[in-house]
Amino acid sequence: MKLEKPRVVLDTNIVVSAAISMDGNPAKIFELLLENKIVNYTTKEMLNEVEDVLGRPFFKKYADEKYRKFVVENLQKNSVITNPEFFEKIVEKDSKDDKFVNCALSANANVISGDKHLLELKSYKNIKILNAKEFLDNFG
């Protein structure tokens, strides 16, 4: 019996954290993506956001341009790019976070995030919103 790979939506902060520190839990999750052990769903808007954030001057001191480019390219290459089917208003305190939950609803996936507004929700409809440690603890 073949187990289905976990379906996830990686929040921008997880990907950025993985890019600036190769040690933490976000980096372990990114490694699972590279090893094809999880299926990440994303949108063009979310990919653009990761690229924009990693392009900010602040991050240049944490990761060189070559590595930041590697992260963006591999996120795109190893993810399923979807067009969201949901446009629900979910996160009252930060509506920019709605896109992650809507993508997860469209993909029947769980969100992995470090964002406090998302994590406060814990779940929405049939999806869970987990921090990196919670996901890894359940990944086993």
C-alpha positions in Angstrom: 0.0 0.0 0.0 1.5 3.3 -1.1 1.0 6.2 1.3 0.0 9.5 -0.2 2.6 12.3 0.2 1.5 15.1 2.5 -0.1 17.9 0.6 1.0 21.3 1.9 1.0 25.0 1.2 4.3 26.7 2.4 3.8 30.2 3.6 6.3 32.7 2.4 7.9 33.0 5.8 8.7 29.3 5.9 10.5 29.5 2.5 12.3 32.6 3.5 13.4 31.1 6.8 14.7 28.1 5.0 16.7 30.3 2.7 18.4 32.3 5.5 19.1 29.4 7.9 20.0 25.9 6.7 19.5 24.6 10.2 16.0 25.2 11.4 12.7 23.3 10.9 11.7 25.4 7.8 15.0 24.2 6.2 14.1 20.6 7.0 10.7 21.1 5.4 12.3 22.7 2.3 14.6 19.6 2.1 11.5 17.4 2.1 10.2 19.4 -0.8 13.5 18.9 -2.7 13.5 15.2 -1.9 9.9 14.9 -3.3 8.5 13.7 0.1 5.8 16.3 0.2 3.7 18.0 -2.4 3.6 21.7 -2.2 0.9 23.8 -3.8 1.4 27.4 -4.6 0.2 30.2 -7.0 2.1 32.6 -9.2 1.3 35.3 -6.7 2.8 33.4 -3.9 5.9 32.6 -5.9 6.3 36.3 -6.8 6.0 37.2 -3.1 8.8 34.8 -2.2 11.0 36.2 -4.9 10.2 39.8 -3.9 10.9 39.1 -0.2 14.2 37.3 -0.9 15.2 40.1 -3.2 15.0 42.7 -0.4 18.4 44.2 0.7 17.9 42.9 4.3 18.2 39.3 3.2 21.3 39.8 1.1 23.4 39.5 4.3 21.9 36.1 5.2 22.0 34.4 1.8 23.9 35.1 -1.3 22.2 35.8 -4.6 23.0 32.3 -6.0 21.4 30.5 -3.0 18.3 32.8 -3.0 17.9 32.1 -6.7 18.3 28.3 -6.0 15.5 28.5 -3.4 13.1 30.4 -5.7 13.8 28.1 -8.7 13.5 24.9 -6.7 10.3 26.1 -5.0 8.8 26.7 -8.5 10.2 23.5 -10.0 9.1 21.3 -7.1 5.6 22.8 -6.5 2.3 22.3 -8.1 1.3 25.8 -9.4 -2.5 26.2 -9.0 -5.1 28.8 -9.7 -7.2 29.2 -6.5 -10.8 28.2 -6.7 -11.6 29.9 -3.4 -11.4 33.6 -2.6 -12.8 33.6 0.9 -12.0 36.3 3.5 -10.5 34.4 6.3 -7.8 36.3 8.2 -9.3 39.4 9.6 -6.1 40.9 11.0 -4.1 40.4 7.8 -6.1 39.7 4.6 -2.8 39.2 2.6 -2.7 35.8 4.4 -6.0 34.7 2.9 -4.2 33.5 -0.3 -2.4 30.7 1.6 -5.6 29.3 3.1 -7.5 29.7 -0.2 -4.7 27.9 -2.0 -4.9 25.1 0.6 -8.7 24.9 0.2 -8.2 24.5 -3.6 -5.5 21.9 -3.2 -7.0 20.0 -0.2 -3.7 20.7 1.6 -2.6 21.9 5.0 -0.8 25.2 5.5 2.6 25.4 7.1 3.3 28.8 8.4 5.2 30.9 11.0 2.7 33.7 10.7 0.9 34.4 14.0 -2.4 35.5 12.3 -2.6 32.2 10.4 -1.4 30.1 13.4 -4.1 31.6 15.6 -6.7 30.0 13.3 -5.3 26.5 13.9 -7.7 25.2 11.2 -10.2 26.4 8.6 -12.9 24.1 7.2 -11.0 20.9 6.2 -7.4 22.2 6.5 -5.0 22.5 9.3 -2.6 25.4 9.8 0.6 24.2 11.4 3.9 25.7 12.4 7.0 24.0 11.1 7.7 22.0 14.2 4.1 20.7 14.4 4.3 19.6 10.8 7.6 17.8 11.3 6.4 16.1 14.5 3.4 14.7 12.6 5.4 13.9 9.4 7.3 11.1 11.3 
